[in-house]
Amino acid sequence: MQEILSKIRILVNKSVQRHSSDSIALSGGLDSSILASCTENKTMNAFTMIAKDFVSTDLVNAQLVAKIKDLQLDIISANVDDLLSAAEETIKILKVFNPIEIRNNIVVYLTMNSAKRSGCDSIMTGDGADELFAGYNFFKKMSQTELEKDLERIWRVMHFPSKSIADAIGISLHAPFLDPIVSEYAKNMPSGLKVRDEKGKRYGKWILRKAFENDLPESIIWRDKFAMQDGSGTSGLTSFIDNLIPDILFLQKSQYYAENENVRLASKESLYYYELYRKYFSIPSTLYDSDTKCPNCNYALSAGSHFCRMCGSYPI
């Protein structure tokens, strides 16, 4: 066990140190905090995005990590207009109207854009840790056999929108957990070390937490997993848009799109994003040919996919 813990620390540290990133997207969650703990002897600016008008949980943790690691922290406080403008830009880049993906990647867009405007050339993110080390909450409910099977499936289809966003903004992206040496070591690690009990509670990314538990406060290392949209507060857009669009208008428009574009919209937020999407892109069903289509938006799906990236339908 100690050999595995030491190896993880060495590989992640080396990945952080050998790249010339001059900024880090610091949410205050486990993954970005671990990367921040590896930045000694590097000149690094940290950026944290929070929604000004909605409840967010990331700020205190990000401030704590920045203070401990002596990082200059820039706090991006985005109001509703900022978030809606960023939503449109995110849709233009990612070419989807999936509400979860948009709410999460508004954070990525605003963080990277702020880093770029501050003169940074490269930004470091925690992409890949949840997929490689079983960080998502649904993993905790699986048997070991189910976990291994689902991890292998996810490794075949995982994608990271932050790369497309970084390219569009013009900033270099470094994701240390996705470095080949780190990712291959993680993939070959026993799944029983990824999801495990600690002090009577079940955790994903258990081995990653243990490897760095002496580098960060317990409140960070054993923090529960929260989606980016929850930590930043962009999840508040759901209720905001729900109140923004009248019921009768939603019924009229959702019926129109179902009948004329073969797209069934489950919420007012989906409608809002879909109309932004249609300003720039074609009807989903016309984009690609496939034997498998999403039952709600008729977008082409990859064989064996359980999730529609276009509209967010799950499970399929």
RARAUR-V866250 format. One record per pair of residues at least 4 apart in sequence whose C-alpha atoms are under 8 Angstrom apart, sorted by the first residue. I is the first residue (numbers start at 1). J is the second residue. If there is no record, write none. Layout:
# RARAUR-V866250
i = [I	I]
j = [J	J]
This chain:
# RARAUR-V866250
i = [1	2	3	4	5	5	5	5	5	6	6	7	8	8	8	8	9	9	9	10	11	11	11	12	12	12	12	12	12	13	13	13	14	15	15	15	15	15	16	16	16	16	17	17	17	19	20	21	21	21	21	21	21	21	22	22	22	22	22	22	22	22	23	23	23	23	23	23	23	23	23	23	24	24	24	24	24	24	24	24	24	25	25	25	25	25	25	25	25	25	25	26	26	26	26	26	26	26	26	27	27	27	27	27	27	27	27	27	27	27	27	28	28	28	28	28	28	28	28	28	28	28	29	29	29	29	29	29	29	29	30	30	30	30	30	31	31	31	32	32	32	33	33	33	33	33	34	34	34	35	35	35	36	36	36	37	37	37	39	39	39	40	44	44	45	45	45	45	46	46	46	46	46	47	47	47	47	47	47	47	48	48	48	48	48	48	48	49	49	49	49	49	49	49	49	50	50	50	50	50	50	50	50	50	50	50	50	51	51	51	51	51	51	51	51	51	51	52	52	52	52	53	53	53	54	54	54	55	55	55	56	56	56	56	56	57	57	57	57	57	58	58	58	59	59	60	61	61	62	63	63	64	65	65	66	66	66	66	67	76	76	76	78	78	79	80	80	81	82	83	83	83	84	85	86	86	86	86	87	87	87	87	87	88	88	88	88	89	90	90	90	90	90	90	90	91	91	91	91	91	91	91	92	92	93	93	93	94	94	94	95	95	95	96	96	96	96	97	97	97	97	97	97	97	97	97	98	98	98	98	98	98	98	99	99	99	99	99	99	100	100	100	101	101	102	103	103	103	103	103	104	104	104	104	104	105	105	105	106	106	107	107	107	107	107	108	108	108	109	109	109	109	110	111	112	112	112	112	112	112	113	113	114	115	115	115	115	116	116	116	116	116	120	121	121	122	122	122	122	123	123	123	123	124	124	124	124	125	125	125	125	126	126	126	127	127	127	127	127	128	128	128	128	129	129	129	129	129	129	130	130	130	130	131	131	131	131	131	131	132	132	132	132	132	133	133	133	133	133	133	133	134	134	134	134	134	134	135	135	135	135	135	135	136	136	136	137	137	137	138	139	139	139	140	140	140	140	142	142	143	144	144	144	145	146	147	147	148	148	149	150	151	152	153	154	160	161	162	162	163	163	164	165	166	166	166	166	167	167	175	176	177	177	178	178	179	180	181	182	183	184	185	189	190	191	192	193	193	193	194	194	194	194	194	195	195	195	195	195	196	196	196	196	197	197	197	197	198	198	203	205	206	207	208	209	209	209	212	212	213	213	213	216	216	217	218	218	219	226	226	227	228	229	229	229	230	230	236	237	237	238	238	239	240	241	241	241	241	242	242	242	242	245	245	245	246	247	248	249	250	250	250	251	252	253	253	254	254	254	254	255	255	256	256	257	257	257	257	257	258	258	258	258	259	261	262	262	262	262	263	263	263	264	264	265	265	265	266	266	267	268	269	270	270	271	272	273	274	275	276	277	278	278	282	282	283	284	284	284	284	284	285	285	285	285	286	287	287	288	288	289	290	290	290	291	292	292	292	292	293	293	293	293	293	294	294	294	294	294	294	294	295	296	296	297	297	299	299	301	301	305	306	306	306	307	307	307	307	307	308	308	308	308	309]
j = [5	6	7	8	9	207	208	210	211	10	211	11	12	182	208	211	13	211	212	14	15	181	182	16	35	38	176	177	182	17	35	38	18	19	176	177	179	182	35	38	39	176	38	39	42	174	122	44	121	122	123	124	173	174	42	43	44	45	120	121	122	123	44	45	46	47	115	120	121	122	123	124	32	36	44	45	46	47	123	124	125	32	46	47	48	111	112	123	124	125	126	32	33	36	46	47	48	62	125	32	33	47	48	49	58	59	61	62	228	231	232	32	33	58	59	60	61	62	63	64	65	220	33	58	61	62	220	223	225	226	34	209	220	221	223	35	126	129	36	125	126	37	62	65	216	220	38	212	216	39	126	176	65	66	69	69	215	216	43	44	69	69	71	72	71	72	73	74	66	71	72	73	74	73	74	75	76	111	114	115	59	62	73	74	75	76	111	75	76	77	78	107	110	111	232	56	58	59	75	76	77	78	107	231	232	233	234	55	56	77	78	79	80	83	232	233	234	77	78	79	80	78	79	80	233	234	236	232	233	236	230	231	232	233	234	61	230	231	232	233	62	231	232	63	232	64	65	220	66	67	73	68	69	216	70	71	72	73	71	110	111	114	82	83	83	84	237	85	86	87	106	234	88	89	90	106	109	110	91	102	103	106	273	92	273	276	277	93	94	95	102	105	106	109	165	95	96	97	102	273	276	277	277	280	164	165	168	161	164	165	277	281	310	277	309	310	311	101	102	270	273	274	277	310	311	312	102	270	273	309	310	311	312	103	269	270	273	311	312	104	229	312	105	312	106	107	229	234	235	237	108	227	228	229	234	109	161	162	110	234	111	228	229	232	234	112	162	165	113	162	165	166	114	115	116	123	165	166	169	171	117	169	118	119	120	121	123	120	121	169	170	171	171	171	172	171	172	173	174	171	172	173	174	173	174	175	176	173	174	175	176	175	176	177	160	175	176	177	178	132	175	177	178	133	134	135	177	178	205	134	135	136	205	135	136	151	154	155	158	151	155	183	186	187	186	194	204	205	206	207	208	139	151	194	195	204	205	139	194	203	204	205	225	140	204	225	141	204	225	142	147	195	204	195	202	203	204	146	147	147	148	191	192	149	150	151	191	152	191	153	154	155	156	157	158	164	165	166	173	167	173	168	169	170	171	172	173	171	172	179	182	182	183	182	183	183	184	185	186	187	188	189	193	194	195	196	205	206	207	204	205	206	207	208	202	203	204	205	206	202	203	204	206	201	202	203	206	202	203	224	209	210	211	212	213	221	222	216	221	217	218	221	220	221	221	222	223	223	230	231	231	232	233	234	235	234	235	240	241	269	242	269	243	244	245	268	269	272	246	267	268	269	249	250	268	250	251	252	253	254	268	271	255	256	257	271	258	264	265	271	259	264	260	261	261	262	263	264	265	262	263	264	265	263	283	285	296	297	298	296	297	298	296	297	270	271	296	270	271	271	272	273	274	311	275	276	277	278	279	280	281	282	283	286	287	287	297	298	299	300	310	297	298	299	300	299	299	300	299	300	300	300	301	302	300	300	301	302	303	297	298	299	300	301	298	299	300	301	308	313	316	316	311	313	310	311	308	310	305	308	316	314	315	316	312	313	314	315	316	312	313	314	316	313]
